[in-house]
Amino acid sequence: MLVKKTIKESNTGLAQGGIAAAVHEEDSPFLHLEDTLEAGAGLCNIEAVDVLVREGPERVRELISAGARFDMKNGTVSLAREGAHSRPRILHAADATGEAIRSALVEKCEQNPDIQILSDHFLIDILGREQDPECYGALVYDARHDQKVVFTARATILATGGAGQLYKYTTNPSVATADGMAAAFRAGCRLTDLEFIQFHPTVLFTSETQRFLISEAVRGEGGRLYNTKGEAFMANYHPLKELAPRDVVSRAIVSETRRTNSEYVWLDMTHIPNVKERFPTIYLNCLQRGINITRELVPVFPAAHYTMGGIETNTYGETGLPGLYACGETACTGVHGANRLASNSLLEGIVFGQRIVDKAEEILYRRRVSLSELCRHFEQSEVFKPQAKGLAPQEVRLQLQETMWENVGILRDEPHLRKAAQVVSELYNQVERGDDVLAYYEVINMLTVARVIIQAALWRTESRGGHFRTDYPQRDDLRWIRHISFVNC
Ligand SMILES: Cc1cc2nc3c(=O)[nH]c(=O)nc-3n(C[C@H](O)[C@H](O)[C@H](O)COP(=O)(O)OP(=O)(O)OC[C@H]3O[C@@H](n4cnc5c(N)ncnc54)[C@H](O)[C@@H]3O)c2cc1C
């Protein structure tokens, strides 16, 4: 298992609210399926959603056996309700569910002598041969020894997470730079549904760019939103008020801040019983920034949170390139459609992860190709683009993030998208390699995926889920019940 920094740095470890599964007797996979399809705004792959909701409960039980400790109530697992779920079905470990899952799984891996975890190993590209499009492993940059290393493998699984870092303000850590998507794209895989980016509505408004999330579960427990004039506003936007879909709440917040000429709105959780005990991580993180959530309102504004699209896969995680699989946020299994239902992504990781392992076993007897057979010319790849003097990768990253935030964010229109396309293209031609190789590889990947997001957002002349066009504000089912996919040619 290769990770580009430490095994701790990931979206998974930051997940707060929980993991959804129909484990209660009054719930059912069918109800979970209905809610997921409703959130996905007409673009979910029903077969994939069916797999998710039917296999989810069993995978969650295995997770508990593997050591993930979820909160209990009266001797059974405690289930929370989140926005757009018709039943309470969110298993949680206070407000640090992701870390409970991550640490349990990492401990299992560390106890297994057959698994080796290598930190500071950065996936650069997929290894293939010119004559047959198959994956034979990966070209990796070992940052500790400042050298490129080749890993040959019969089955390679990309689980490299999302693309939140493409945006100036995000809940994602610095490692979420879409590397797996870009590498798979260069290797000939399809990138699908990338115009759909979820902006989480309630993210702590601070001067930081990686911002702290205030979980949806807070609104599930009764948290209320007010504009800076002290007016509760969500009833003006949706009958479900604070529990409306994330995209609706995010746009409502943008609209209110514009109306009141402010940079944020307030989230009130002072009235939530035992708020400190129920949300200890949120309590501590806000306190560190001088806000006591038991007594004070919290300033919030949306930030980029989740990438619905990614490397297109079938329900076995197969990418179409034999030997290469993708899983988790980097993949597009189709379960999220145009908008992810809260707490479905942790579930997606464990459900499709298991299916990949089952499938990959089939090909473990595949021929392992010797190094000398791997004659792909990496120097022709984008990541090896020679560049004399230009802009430093770190500078390009900042400009890209600013451009994406300003032009490809919560509200989009053609002039802004065209402007973004032009800037990204210019940045792509200006970036220099510099001394920080990792920063260079990352920014090339970010630019590669940014181009796809922008082009898809330009083409989709309607509004749906995580893609809102102010120049095409309606959902257009006649023309747009379809996916936009890109292949590198
Ligand atoms: C703040 C926050 C809260 C969330 N809350 C919830 C929630 O309550 N419920 C829910 O279901 N979902 C939640 N999500 C979403 C969910 O956490 C993620 O979608 C999910 O954990 C993604 O898992 P993953 O394994 O695909 O990616 P990650 O957990 O992000 O793991 C990706 C790994 O790949 C490594 N990597 C990346 N690029 C490379 C490379 N080039 N070479 C080598 N390694 C690389 C990274 O270092 C990292 O270790 C939340 C996300 C965030 C950010």
The ligand as an ORCA input file, in Angstrom:
! r2SCAN-3c Opt
* xyz 0 1
  C     -14.088     17.044      6.368
  C     -14.778     15.893      5.692
  C     -15.874     15.282      6.293
  C     -16.511     14.216      5.667
  N     -17.544     13.584      6.306
  C     -18.082     12.461      5.754
  C     -19.052     11.693      6.452
  O     -19.430     12.013      7.567
  N     -19.538     10.584      5.848
  C     -19.141     10.180      4.606
  O     -19.609      9.156      4.108
  N     -18.205     10.887      3.929
  C     -17.672     12.006      4.478
  N     -16.707     12.705      3.794
  C     -16.253     12.196      2.500
  C     -15.394     10.958      2.747
  O     -14.616     11.145      3.892
  C     -14.471     10.695      1.579
  O     -15.167     10.753      0.378
  C     -13.845      9.310      1.697
  O     -13.296      9.157      2.965
  C     -12.804      9.136      0.617
  O     -12.066      7.992      0.893
  P     -10.923      7.548     -0.131
  O     -10.307      6.343      0.476
  O     -11.469      7.474     -1.476
  O      -9.900      8.764     -0.128
  P      -8.959      9.391      1.078
  O      -9.520      8.936      2.373
  O      -8.859     10.788      0.805
  O      -7.618      8.619      0.846
  C      -6.830      8.876     -0.293
  C      -5.423      8.426      0.002
  O      -4.691      8.412     -1.209
  C      -3.450      9.045     -0.990
  N      -2.981      9.615     -2.253
  C      -3.509     10.628     -2.976
  N      -2.778     10.862     -4.088
  C      -1.754      9.967     -4.066
  C      -0.647      9.703     -4.932
  N      -0.403     10.415     -6.029
  N       0.198      8.701     -4.593
  C       0.016      7.974     -3.473
  N      -1.013      8.188     -2.610
  C      -1.881      9.167     -2.909
  C      -3.728     10.115      0.046
  O      -2.557     10.509      0.698
  C      -4.683      9.361      0.961
  O      -3.988      8.593      1.888
  C     -16.063     13.779      4.401
  C     -14.973     14.397      3.795
  C     -14.327     15.436      4.430
  C     -13.158     16.086      3.768
*
